[in-house]
Amino acid sequence: MLISKQSMIAATFLILTAAFISVAFPLATYTLTLASFGLAHVLTELRYVNSRFHPRLSIDLQRRIVILLLIIVNLRILQLLGIVNSSISVPLELICVIGLVILVMPILKVKDWKLAILGISICIILSTGVFWIPTLMMLLLAVLHNLTPVGFIAERLGGRERKFALFICLIVFAIIPSIIISGYPYNFLFSLNLVAPSADILQAGNLQLHLGAFVPQELHKSAIAINAFSAAVFLQCMHYAVVLGVLPKWEKSKSNSFKAWNRQRVFEKVVIFLSTLIFIYFAQSFTDARKLYSIAAAIHAWIEFPILLLALAIPAQEKVILN
């Protein structure tokens, strides 16, 4: 898959623009991109996961994954309704995520003991988060989720294409965010009077209210808080860019009978319609819309734990034979 010169120029422009607005206008960038592309990227990512990985999942494994995801959805709904406190729902949700990893452990063990050790290590780390600071673990996972496109790219490509793509990913998903966190880009733009951290297009509130989306409470008053938030916002933009700009070109949905989900044009129209509705909701009440959106976001985020682990163990040509 050769990348044209025009595509490279367009991608470079997009990356640099995203870096600039994430540093100069972090709140506006976070709220506007979330409201505009959040739901669209969730639906697109779920469709790609279904198309790409569905053949590798046994019926029994699919059912078990769905059951755990439904529990997570119910926990989110109960929290949204105020029936269950986050101090209870967050640890329980993380336990369900551990369960998702455990579901694929038998397959990992059969395929490669190294992958089994990786799965066990993930379970240990998540368990530590559950019993230590579950909210901090949830926050860390929210940031790390933005790196999942790297996994999709690595799974899809091979040979020189993979090496080149992963080199670009290293720059986009590691080096640039690290530079942003250093504070040098912010200080440079500040010297040019080109920063407005609290600029807010959707009237979502001040920046301090949204730092918690990516930055631990303990760091909110530190000098690194804005820079860390800006770096996470940039990662979010790049996550959206790959999911909406690259995955649809790779995706060939043949395994689902639901026409609105299966047919590309119909799917796109449905996504645009639903995204418009959720954008209007975000514009009216960003906080309430964010809570509602988090239910869909949780499904697409947590399903990728077992999916990406299976991708390491099972090539696209194979199918799961274990229940």
Salt bridges, closest charged atoms under 4 A:
GLU45 OE1 - HIS41 NE2 3.61
GLU45 OE1 - HIS239 NE2 3.01
GLU45 OE1 - HIS300 NE2 3.67
ASP60 OD2 - ARG64 NH2 2.90
GLU93 OE2 - ARG76 NH2 2.67
GLU155 OE1 - ARG52 NE 3.01
GLU155 OE2 - ARG56 NH2 2.73
GLU251 OE1 - ARG47 NH1 2.63
GLU304 OE1 - HIS145 ND1 3.41
GLU318 OE1 - LYS111 NZ 2.62
